[in-house]
Amino acid sequence: GVGMGMTAPVSITAFPAEDGSFQQKVKVSLRIPSQFQDNPPCPTDESIKIEERQGMTIYSTQFGGYAKEADYVNHAAKLKAALGSDAAYRKDFYLCNGYDPPMKPYGRRNEVWFVKE
């Protein structure tokens, strides 16, 4: 019953298949605004969970436009190629982040994050 507004980024955890495409399962995460973090409201929907995300070090790439799954997959492949085989990061998932509301037509910001091991 508490309105918190939209936060950024909206983060989608992608679990890549062998061909690099997304598996059917994804997890969408929203940041709880600062004023609610110490005592977040309890979700009334069982599918919504509150998780604390620990600090992390990431490898990141940024791109613009209205991002679709294919864009995230493409930029994840480019980031993987740029890092080469020496970089140690989680291979079982990566994070796809969007920072802008749907009605913003220009100057959009999207990122792909690989979490360093």
C-alpha positions as a printed NumPy array, in Angstrom:
array([[  0.   ,   0.   ,   0.   ],
       [  3.02 ,   2.324,  -0.103],
       [  3.886,   4.113,  -3.348],
       [  7.639,   4.312,  -3.859],
       [  7.854,   5.541,  -7.452],
       [ 10.159,   4.104, -10.075],
       [ 13.851,   3.685,  -9.327],
       [ 16.877,   3.221, -11.565],
       [ 18.353,   1.092, -12.723],
       [ 15.828,  -1.6  , -13.477],
       [ 18.068,  -4.654, -13.378],
       [ 17.31 ,  -7.923, -15.139],
       [ 19.364, -10.968, -14.192],
       [ 19.854, -12.972, -17.371],
       [ 20.815, -16.622, -17.308],
       [ 22.439, -17.252, -20.706],
       [ 21.81 , -20.429, -22.675],
       [ 24.593, -22.179, -24.63 ],
       [ 23.932, -19.988, -27.691],
       [ 24.063, -16.787, -25.582],
       [ 20.303, -16.143, -25.659],
       [ 18.337, -15.73 , -22.443],
       [ 16.939, -18.841, -20.805],
       [ 13.25 , -18.661, -19.967],
       [ 13.945, -17.61 , -16.395],
       [ 14.922, -14.027, -15.645],
       [ 14.817, -12.028, -12.441],
       [ 13.796,  -8.367, -12.456],
       [ 15.146,  -6.226,  -9.61 ],
       [ 14.253,  -2.71 ,  -8.546],
       [ 16.188,  -0.61 ,  -6.072],
       [ 14.271,   0.262,  -2.921],
       [ 14.505,   4.052,  -2.395],
       [ 16.857,   5.163,   0.385],
       [ 14.106,   6.311,   2.759],
       [ 12.614,   2.768,   2.751],
       [ 15.809,   0.674,   2.92 ],
       [ 16.018,   0.39 ,   6.719],
       [ 12.404,  -0.767,   6.967],
       [ 11.008,  -1.748,   3.55 ],
       [  7.264,  -2.339,   3.232],
       [  6.301,  -6.033,   3.127],
       [  5.17 ,  -7.197,  -0.316],
       [  1.624,  -8.542,  -0.5  ],
       [  2.423, -10.608,  -3.614],
       [  4.269, -13.879,  -2.848],
       [  6.275, -13.663,  -6.072],
       [  7.945, -10.444,  -4.852],
       [ 10.957, -10.921,  -2.603],
       [ 13.14 ,  -8.372,  -0.839],
       [ 16.821,  -9.211,  -1.203],
       [ 19.888,  -7.396,   0.004],
       [ 22.483,  -7.127,  -2.741],
       [ 26.008,  -7.125,  -1.379],
       [ 28.694,  -4.89 ,  -2.841],
       [ 30.236,  -6.208,  -6.024],
       [ 32.894,  -5.399,  -8.557],
       [ 31.684,  -5.484, -12.137],
       [ 32.892,  -5.344, -15.708],
       [ 30.484,  -3.111, -17.618],
       [ 29.616,  -1.836, -21.053],
       [ 27.145,   0.94 , -21.862],
       [ 24.945,   1.516, -24.916],
       [ 21.976,   3.659, -25.928],
       [ 18.571,   3.196, -27.514],
       [ 15.504,   1.187, -26.554],
       [ 17.177,  -2.043, -25.44 ],
       [ 15.683,  -5.395, -26.365],
       [ 16.881,  -8.88 , -25.454],
       [ 18.938,  -9.089, -28.659],
       [ 20.731,  -5.83 , -27.769],
       [ 21.702,  -7.116, -24.323],
       [ 22.842, -10.459, -25.777],
       [ 24.897,  -8.644, -28.451],
       [ 26.562,  -6.286, -25.962],
       [ 27.222,  -9.151, -23.528],
       [ 29.02 , -11.   , -26.352],
       [ 31.079,  -7.878, -27.127],
       [ 31.987,  -7.445, -23.451],
       [ 32.976, -11.112, -23.229],
       [ 35.2  , -10.738, -26.309],
       [ 36.776,  -7.535, -24.954],
       [ 37.602,  -9.21 , -21.621],
       [ 39.161, -12.267, -23.249],
       [ 39.843, -15.463, -21.36 ],
       [ 41.912, -13.991, -18.502],
       [ 39.147, -12.071, -16.71 ],
       [ 37.456, -13.976, -13.87 ],
       [ 33.715, -13.286, -13.75 ],
       [ 30.487, -15.214, -13.165],
       [ 29.505, -17.071, -16.326],
       [ 26.15 , -18.412, -15.063],
       [ 24.412, -15.011, -15.153],
       [ 24.857, -11.356, -16.018],
       [ 22.899,  -8.189, -15.29 ],
       [ 21.066,  -6.08 , -17.879],
       [ 20.326,  -2.573, -16.626],
       [ 18.08 ,   0.168, -17.958],
       [ 18.115,   3.657, -16.479],
       [ 15.382,   5.525, -18.338],
       [ 11.586,   5.689, -18.352],
       [  9.88 ,   4.375, -21.516],
       [  8.817,   7.854, -22.604],
       [ 12.413,   9.145, -22.904],
       [ 13.178,   8.926, -26.64 ],
       [ 16.795,  10.172, -26.749],
       [ 19.933,   9.82 , -24.671],
       [ 18.896,   6.479, -23.209],
       [ 21.372,   4.543, -21.055],
       [ 21.62 ,   0.758, -20.83 ],
       [ 24.396,  -1.375, -19.386],
       [ 25.5  ,  -4.992, -19.259],
       [ 27.317,  -6.043, -16.086],
       [ 29.472,  -9.12 , -15.547],
       [ 30.11 ,  -9.734, -11.843],
       [ 33.788, -10.252, -11.025],
       [ 34.557, -13.46 ,  -9.134]])
